[in-house]
Amino acid sequence: MASIRLTLDDEAATLRCAGVLAACAQPGMLLLLEGPLAAGKTTFARGFLRALGHLGQVKSPTFTVVESYYLPCFTVHHFDLYRINDPDELHYLGFDDFLAGDALCLIEWPSRAAHALPSATVAIHWQLGVGESREITLECGDENLYKTLHVELKKCFISVL
């Protein structure tokens, strides 16, 4: 898997990064967001959905586990698996049905369901930086998508590696 590393200095940078990924989004993509609490995963999801044209509120699905957004381009299912403790909970939620369709799935805390997930299109690993900054690594399984993301992110961020 090819990877891209970059520093997000603040919330605005996180939203810009989300916009770049949203511009490359396709139905059926699986985006995984892994990192500690308060790393920016939900902020990224909000920016991603807004960049796709969602005008309403973007709630963290911490308690509901999934929030679905029916957009003109395609449906996005935003999961937060932080509270999942037992693999059977995913079965009762119909998790496999969400993944089987052509909707894009955006999953926070994917390690809670690693046994139930297919290969990610993009996995983003978050680390807390100094102050508001975040260090992220994007792992991309598709070579063409990797090349596109690398070029587009380099237009927005100096620190792309």
C-alpha positions, 0 to 999 in steps of 0.5 A: 500500500502506498502512503502519503504523510502530511501535517495538518496545522489546524482545523482549516487544514483538516477541512481542506484535506477532507475536500481533496479526498472528497473530490476523488470520492467514488461510490463503494469506497471505504475510508478508514479513520484511525487515531486517538480521541480528539485527533480530528476524525469527526472534523475530517468527516464533516469537511468531507461531507460538506465538500460532497454537498451536504448542507445540514448538520454533521453529527458525530455517530458516537452514540448512534454508531452510524449516520447516513447521508443521502447525497445527489452523488451517492450515499455516505454512511459515517460510522463511529465504532468507538463503543463497539465492544463485541463483534456480534453488535456489528451483526445486529446493526446490519454492518455487512449490509452497509458495506455490501452496497455501492455507498461510500463508507467512512469509518472511525475507529475501524480497529473495533471491526477489523475482522469484518472489514474488506480492504480499505480504499484509503486508511488515514492514521491520525496522530496528535501533534504540537498544539492544534496540529495533526500528523496523518498518514494516508495509505492507499491501495489503488495506485491511480488514486494514490497518484491523484491524491499525492498531486492534489494534496501537494497543491494544498500542503507544503509538507506532503511526503 
